């Protein structure tokens, strides 16, 4: 994955074989972000395989990161997914465990840390950047730091954070984790929430903290403005290398938020 990448965004893949829809979503991001994250059964719903979307992104000159969730696969299926991502020349894989889904049992074969430890070997001889998720807003920060240390020791090269709404809390976490993060590319996550319903849903996600002030702004229709404000402030925060945008179906609005981050970093607002 290129170290020059400043912005990334992920798309939610459809539950139907609708290649046109995926191609359109990627096209909306092609001149906006350096990387497109291809989610893996996002929100616990059966969706198009992220491997199917890699070629659609490649058509438009956009680098990709394939998400790989341990929740739904044993080690054979996980290895198959990583090998597929490498064969299709994706730039990286994001290894995650996956949130619980009511009524759907977890496979519980490999943890995300174990997957991280295997991914490089499985992808060889192709070079594949291996990433992990981190939650700077966890209820037990010491436990999160221990987990982060294990993921980095296993071989994680870049990190994608939980949705950021509390800048002081993120800053404090980055200070505590500074020694661990040397040489690690850290993507701070910003979500494009556009309604009170979306804000309420995010409050119910594991490990996601949405302060009252941010909830009010989103509920009043100011979610995109909030995301742009956060992106601008994140651009100046030590320890933040890049911005990751949870588009949540708002690929067109991603342009505005990515541009705010890039402009604050002193580079062109658009990727090309």
C-alpha positions as a printed Julia matrix, in Angstrom:
272×3 Matrix{Float64}:
   0.0     0.0     0.0
   1.57    3.35   -1.0
   2.83    5.47    1.86
   1.71    8.57   -0.06
  -1.94    7.66    0.51
  -3.66   10.42    2.45
  -7.29    9.4     2.24
  -9.32    6.23    2.0
 -13.0     5.45    2.01
 -14.95    2.24    2.26
 -18.03    1.25    0.33
 -20.82   -1.03    1.48
 -21.24   -3.74   -1.13
 -24.79   -4.73   -2.13
 -26.58   -7.92   -1.24
 -27.35   -8.52   -4.9
 -25.03   -9.19   -7.89
 -25.27   -5.55   -8.97
 -21.9    -4.75  -10.55
 -23.19   -1.47  -11.99
 -24.05   -0.19   -8.54
 -20.59   -1.08   -7.21
 -18.89    0.44  -10.24
 -20.84    3.68   -9.74
 -19.91    3.86   -6.06
 -16.25    3.37   -6.87
 -16.44    5.94   -9.69
 -17.72    8.51   -7.2
 -14.52    7.98   -5.19
 -11.99    7.55   -8.0
 -10.67   11.12   -8.02
 -11.3    11.66   -4.32
  -9.41    9.03   -2.31
  -6.21    7.05   -2.69
  -7.64    3.78   -1.42
 -11.06    2.15   -1.47
 -11.88   -0.28    1.32
 -14.08   -3.18    0.21
 -16.16   -4.32    3.16
 -16.86   -7.92    4.14
 -20.53   -8.6     4.95
 -20.87   -5.09    6.36
 -23.32   -4.66    9.27
 -23.62   -8.42    9.56
 -25.59   -8.75    6.31
 -24.75  -11.15    3.45
 -23.27   -9.05    0.66
 -21.21   -9.31   -2.5
 -17.71  -10.66   -1.89
 -15.13   -7.87   -1.7
 -12.95   -9.86   -4.1
 -15.57   -9.35   -6.8
 -15.17   -5.6    -6.44
 -11.37   -5.45   -6.73
 -11.4    -5.62  -10.53
 -14.09   -2.93  -10.72
 -11.87   -0.6    -8.7
  -8.81   -1.49  -10.76
 -10.67   -0.44  -13.92
 -10.86    3.07  -12.49
  -7.3     3.3   -11.23
  -8.16    3.08   -7.54
  -6.09    1.02   -5.12
  -7.98   -1.32   -2.82
  -7.92   -2.81    0.66
  -9.94   -6.01    1.03
 -11.6    -6.47    4.42
 -11.37  -10.02    5.8
 -13.61  -10.96    8.72
 -12.83  -13.93   10.99
 -16.45  -14.06   12.13
 -17.7   -15.85    9.04
 -14.79  -18.13    8.01
 -12.56  -20.92    9.21
  -8.85  -20.78    8.44
  -9.24  -22.47    5.05
 -11.73  -19.84    3.91
  -9.64  -17.03    5.41
  -6.54  -18.21    3.56
  -8.56  -18.45    0.35
  -9.71  -14.85    0.78
  -6.19  -13.54    1.38
  -4.78  -15.5    -1.56
  -7.57  -14.15   -3.75
  -6.83  -10.57   -2.72
  -3.14  -11.06   -3.52
  -3.88  -12.71   -6.87
  -6.13   -9.82   -7.88
  -3.33   -7.38   -6.92
  -5.17   -5.62   -4.14
  -2.82   -3.37   -2.19
  -3.78   -4.71    1.23
  -6.08   -6.62    3.53
  -7.72   -5.33    6.69
  -7.98   -8.13    9.24
 -10.89   -7.9    11.66
 -12.86  -10.21   13.87
 -16.32   -8.89   13.0
 -19.11   -7.62   15.24
 -21.54  -10.22   16.61
 -24.74  -10.88   14.65
 -27.83  -12.04   16.48
 -28.77  -15.57   15.51
 -25.56  -16.14   13.52
 -22.8   -18.06   15.34
 -19.19  -16.95   15.02
 -16.82  -19.46   13.43
 -14.2   -18.89   16.17
 -11.35  -20.58   14.33
  -8.81  -17.73   14.07
  -8.69  -14.43   15.89
  -7.87  -11.24   13.99
  -4.38  -11.32   15.55
  -3.82  -14.88   14.31
  -5.02  -13.87   10.85
  -2.6   -10.94   10.81
   0.25  -13.31   11.66
  -0.57  -15.57    8.71
  -1.61  -13.14    5.99
   1.85  -12.18    4.69
   2.89  -15.81    4.33
  -0.35  -16.74    2.6
   0.02  -13.88    0.1
   3.64  -14.66   -0.83
   5.26  -14.04   -3.22
   2.87  -11.11   -3.72
   3.42   -8.13   -1.44
   0.26   -7.36    0.49
   0.02   -4.72    3.21
  -1.64   -6.11    6.33
  -3.83   -3.89    8.46
  -5.78   -4.05   11.7
  -8.55   -2.1    13.39
  -8.16   -0.24   16.67
 -10.64    1.47   18.97
  -9.12    4.51   20.71
 -12.41    4.97   22.61
 -12.6     1.54   24.23
 -14.03    1.41   27.73
 -10.79   -0.21   28.9
  -7.93    1.69   27.19
  -5.24   -0.45   28.82
  -6.79   -3.62   27.41
  -7.07   -2.0    23.96
  -3.39   -1.07   24.09
  -2.43   -4.64   24.98
  -4.5    -5.93   22.08
  -2.93   -3.34   19.77
   0.54   -4.42   20.88
  -0.27   -8.05   20.0
  -1.63   -7.07   16.57
   1.49   -5.04   15.78
   3.76   -7.82   17.01
   1.88  -10.2    14.7
   2.76   -8.0    11.74
   0.11   -5.29   11.26
   1.54   -2.45    9.15
  -1.36    0.0     9.15
  -4.25    0.73   11.47
  -7.8     1.92   10.87
  -9.56    3.49   13.81
 -13.14    3.33   15.0
 -15.3     6.33   14.03
 -13.86    9.49   15.59
 -16.15   12.0    17.3
 -14.13   12.75   20.43
 -10.89   14.45   19.39
  -9.42   14.87   22.92
  -9.93   11.14   23.59
  -8.2    10.24   20.32
  -5.33   12.6    21.09
  -4.87   11.04   24.53
  -4.86    7.53   23.06
  -2.28    8.44   20.42
  -0.01    9.88   23.1
  -0.29    6.66   25.14
   0.32    4.52   22.04
   3.08    6.67   20.53
   5.91    4.18   21.13
   3.88    1.35   19.59
   2.93    3.38   16.53
   6.42    4.25   15.3
   6.52    3.3    11.62
   2.83    2.36   11.56
   0.44    4.15    9.21
  -2.57    5.34   11.25
  -5.88    6.11    9.52
  -8.34    8.06   11.66
 -11.95    7.18   10.83
 -14.69    9.72   10.11
 -18.28    8.69    9.41
 -20.79   10.44    7.16
 -23.93   10.31    9.32
 -26.88   12.15    7.77
 -29.84   11.58   10.07
 -30.9    11.07   13.66
 -31.63    7.43   12.83
 -28.05    6.89   11.68
 -26.72    8.66   14.78
 -28.85    6.46   17.03
 -27.66    3.35   15.23
 -24.0     4.32   15.66
 -24.55    4.8    19.38
 -25.55    1.14   19.53
 -22.4    -0.15   17.82
 -19.8    -1.85   20.02
 -17.05    0.56   21.03
 -18.52    3.62   19.3
 -18.88    6.8    21.37
 -21.03    9.63   19.97
 -21.17   12.71   22.25
 -24.47   14.57   22.71
 -23.27   17.67   20.84
 -22.3    15.62   17.79
 -25.59   13.7    17.95
 -27.53   16.98   17.94
 -25.57   18.37   14.99
 -26.16   15.22   12.96
 -29.85   15.09   13.9
 -30.25   18.68   12.67
 -28.81   17.8     9.25
 -25.22   18.86    9.9
 -23.53   15.47    9.68
 -21.46   16.21    6.58
 -20.33   19.54    8.0
 -19.35   17.78   11.22
 -17.33   15.21    9.27
 -15.52   18.0     7.37
 -14.77   19.82   10.63
 -13.39   16.63   12.18
 -11.32   15.9     9.05
  -9.77   19.36    9.18
  -8.83   18.99   12.84
  -7.5    15.47   12.34
  -5.19   16.75    9.6
  -3.35   18.76   12.26
  -3.24   16.06   14.93
   0.15   14.44   15.61
   0.04   10.7    15.05
  -2.68   10.82   12.39
  -1.15    9.86    9.05
  -4.3     9.62    6.95
  -8.07    9.87    6.93
 -10.44    6.95    6.51
 -14.05    7.79    5.6
 -17.0     5.56    6.42
 -19.11    6.71    3.48
 -22.21    4.71    4.47
 -23.79    5.27    1.06
 -22.75    8.92    0.74
 -19.95    8.48   -1.77
 -20.66   11.86   -3.42
 -20.32   13.69   -0.1
 -17.03   11.91    0.56
 -15.42   14.33   -1.9
 -16.09   17.3     0.4
 -14.74   15.59    3.51
 -11.62   14.19    1.83
 -10.96   17.6     0.29
 -11.11   19.23    3.74
  -8.45   16.84    5.04
  -6.21   17.11    2.0
  -6.44   20.91    1.9
  -5.58   21.14    5.58
  -2.53   19.0     4.8
  -1.49   21.42    2.07
  -2.06   19.16   -0.93
  -4.5    19.32   -3.84
  -8.12   18.89   -2.76
  -8.65   16.18   -5.39
  -6.46   13.15   -5.97
  -6.25   13.86   -9.71
